[in-house]
Every structure is written in C-alpha cells, then in structure tokens.
Amino acid sequence: MSAAVEACVHCGFCLATCPTYKVLGEEADSPRGRIYLMKSELEGNLPLTDVLPYVDRCLGCMACVTACPSGVAYGDLLTPFRARAEQQRPRSLPDKVARLLINRTLPYPALFRLAAQSGRFAKPLRKFLPERFAAMLDLLPDRLPPAASLPELVPALGKRRARVGLLAGCVQQVLAPAINRATLTVLAHNGVEVVIPRGQGCCGSLALHTGETDQARALAAKNFDLFPADLDAIITNAAGCGSGIHEYGLLFAGTPQEETARRFAAQAQDIAAFLDSLGAQLPAAAPPPRVVAYHDACHLAHAQRVTSAPRRLLQSVANATLREIAESELCCGSAGTYNIEQPELARQIGRRKAEHILATGADLVVTGNIGCMTQLRTHLALLARPLPVLHTVELLAAAYTGADPVA
C-alpha cells in the first residue's frame, strides 16, 4: 500500500476521468483526495469513520490508473484498504443484511436464481423497503432466461488452432446464459476446443472488490485444480471476473497458494483479447445492418487495458457500423455491487452514460461485462429508450448465421 501512496504527486490528471468527481465535484471524492485520506488514516491522523464515506463512494473503476502519468497503482491501495476497513467498520442492521444477501447469493448461481425469482414477488413492496433493497429489485429483470447447462467439452470445428478452458461465471449464468453459448459458438468456429470443467464456481472477484478477502480466496482456490494444465488460455467473458483474476497475486500474496494463483492469473484472457490475438475468422455472412455503440467496461479497459481488440472484432462484422460514446473512459455506475451499495450516485452516473449512448444515434449497444449490461439496460429504459444491449461475443456469434442478434 505504501508504494501506491508514495507514487502519487497530486498532479490532478485523474480528476477528469473520475466519475464521482465529475458528479460531486469534491476533492475528497477524487482519486488523489482518497489517497490522501487513506494515507492519513493509515498514519493514525484520521479516524476510519471519517474516511469511509469517501472510499465507499469510489467505484474502483481504475480510470485514474489509466490517466495517471506517475503510474500510481491505485488498486493496490484500494483493495487492501477496503479489506482492512471491512474488519473494523460499524454497520447498521439493514447494511449487514444487504451485505449478507450480496455475498451469499451472487457468487452461487442456484441461490442467486432462487433469490432473483423471489425478488419478483417483492417488487410491489419496493417503496416500503430501504434504498439498497429497492435498488436490488430495480436491477432484476421481470423474467429470467431458462437455466442452461454447459457441456464439459466443445470440439473445434475444422482444424484445431487452440485449446482453452472457459470460466462459466456466476451471475452471468443466471441473467444471460446466452453469453456463454455465444462464446462457445465463436470459439468453435475459430478452431478452438473448449473445456468447461465441472464443479467450477465463482472466481471471487465480487468478494475481493468489496473487501471480503477470506471469501474471495476460498472461492478462487476451488478453481485452481479444476482446469487442465495443457490449456493455451483460460477464457473469461465478464470483465469483472478477468480483472479480479488478474489480482490473484495480490489476493494470495504471502500464502502457500501464491505461486499457483499467479500461474492461474497468467493464463486468464478476456474473450475479445484472445480472439483478436488468435486472428478471428469471421464469415462473409452478415446479420442485418446495425449501428453499434461500444461501451468500454472499466474492468476491461482500465484494469486489463483491453480497448482495441473488441473494437477490431466489431469492425470486422459485416453490416456493423461502430460509433464511439462520449466520455467513453467513464464508468457506467455498475462497478460490481456499486449500484446496490451506492444506488443514488450509481443512478446519476448511469443516466449520464445512457444519455451519451443515445447521443450516438446507435440502435444497439455492445459491451463486455454482464454488470454493465444490466446497468445500461436499466438506465436506457428509464429514459424511455430501451435499446438492445448485447455482449460483444453475441454480435460476433450472429455473424456466423446471418441472424439478427436482437431478434
């Protein structure tokens, strides 16, 4: 943590890319302000309770890291600080219940499905509930897609070019199982054999980014021995998962599993980055013409530095016209569980992003993270412009059949 603190020279380059500073305009709600506050608390000059409101309002989007000319590893400060704070902070009973619901349902698809189905019946009571619980209900779809199991092996079509494992995810399996199906379709058509190990679970990213490091380690470690050693990559198709996995070195630092965790993280690749490096072979068949606005998921663009690959892939889809979104570097307000834990601020940030999307004139939004997809759908609908929101790989998969990806 000390290295991140010492590297900050308070130059202010981070201010323009910080969503909370954009909305609130407060120095303490900027990255450099939070660094100063965390430093003061660690040195014993400020009580934790004075610092927590500002740290809690941080999305952890890492846009400040991309903008920083001094190379401040903000995440190396924020993640351990939140873990330390979580052991000391006072929480109200509603907060404790909300955290319990988040931590004990989202990482477990069966439990999350049950909770999401039950949530539909609670929606009429929304106005009587605390804000966090109302926010949870607002983000739930009216209907869930049917549960879908995945095969253990999907062979390559034609000559095999690579062999990979697929991290199936947790929340995404419940809210958007079509993303995994599209991933398997695109990989197979590109000569990639895919292994989907039975028994795999959540990668631990949600817990890691909310300060629950013990739970994060336990969840992550369950996957280490399940993926075969002879894989060319472990594919992730949720930006938040990929970002969390790349933090395994920090999460397991000083533990007996540190080296195993680092090897696992080194194998992890986002689906767009993998396809781009492989040389995706898209067919001449084309879905109907679409104007596509591409939204950079923060944990892909800033945490993993993957920005060009998805754009190149989308530009290679026949009949797809790509449009850039203003303030593309700014978060949409999803940020893992942020839109549940900071609902009012997440709404302001989400509305700003939705307005920028509509200004592009696009008729379809594409991104690389299930959390972003949920947030964008919610706020586009609130503006009475419910554009279709797809994962990058869903648009790619449609190219192989010529089907309309939003039909």
Secondary structure, DSSP 8 states (H G I E B T S, - for coil): -HHHHHH----STTGGG-HHHHHH--GGGSHHHHHHHHHHHHTTSS-HHHHHHHHHT-----HHHHH-TT---HHHHHHHHHHHHHTT----HHHHHHHHHHHHHTT-HHHHHHHHHHHHHHGGGGGGS-HHHHHHHHHS-SS--------SEE--SSS--EEEEE---SHHHHH-THHHHHHHHHHHHTTEEEE--TT----SHHHHHTT-HHHHHHHHHHHHTTS-TT-SEEEE-SHHHHHHHTTHHHHTTTSTTHHHHHHHHHHEEEHHHHHHHHT----S---S-EEEEE---HHHHTSS---HHHHHHHHTSTTEEEE--TTTTS--S-TTTHHHHSHHHHHHHHHHHHHHHHHTT-SEEEES-HHHHHHHHHHHHHTT----EEEHHHHHHHHTTT--TT-
